[in-house]
């Protein structure tokens, strides 16, 4: 009984890796949220962060049922 990302359908010019990176950056393992953990596991399994410059979290807003979103601001390369 564990959530998993089994497929990604990117929109427009995005790639599967773009979606997984964005989802993982907007996730925190410490929250133990099942959706966050699924994105983090998928990003790790697909090695989407290999070769990318590490980012620095600036802010994080956990999932809000009213806005139906999680948001993270990450600084990368200035």
N, C-alpha and C positions, 0 to 999 in steps of 0.2 A: 504494500500500500504506500507507494511513493510516486510523486509526480516526476515526469521526465519529459524533456524536449525530444520529440520523436521526428520532427521535421520543421523546416523553416521555409516560409514563402515570402521572400523579400519583395518589397514594392519598388517600382521604378528602377533607379540606377543602383540601388543597394545590393550588397551581396549577402549570402548566408552568414559569412564572417562578420559583416557590419552589424547585422541584427544581433548576433550572439555577443559581440563586444559591447554594444549599447545596453543590452539586457543585463549582462554581467556587471557593467559599471554602475547600473542602477540597482544593484543587489548587494546585500550584506550578509555574510555567513553568520555573523553574530546574532542576527534577528531570528535565525532558525525558521524563517518563513519558507514553506514548501516551494513556492514559485521561485523565490530567490535562490534556493538551493538547487533547483532544477536548472536554472540558467547558468549558475556557476559551474555545475557539473558538466553541462553541455559545452560551455566555453573551454573548460579544461580538456575535455575529451577531444575536441576539435583543434586544440592548440592555437586558438585564435590570438593569444597574447604573445606567442613566440615571435621575437623580432620587433615587437612594438616597444616604443619608449614608455616607461612606466608613467602613469599619471598620478597627480596628487589630488585627493578628494578635497573640494572646497566646501561643499554642503551636501546634505542628504536629507530627503524628506521621504519617510516610509509611506507605504500604500495608504491612501485616503479614500474611503468609500464614496465620499461626496464628489471628488474630482476624478475618481477611478484611475489613479495613476500614482506611480512612484517616480521620484525625480532625484537626480544626482547631478551636481556640477563638478566636473573634473578638469583640472588644469593639466595640459600636456604640451610640452615644447613652448612654454610661455604663453 
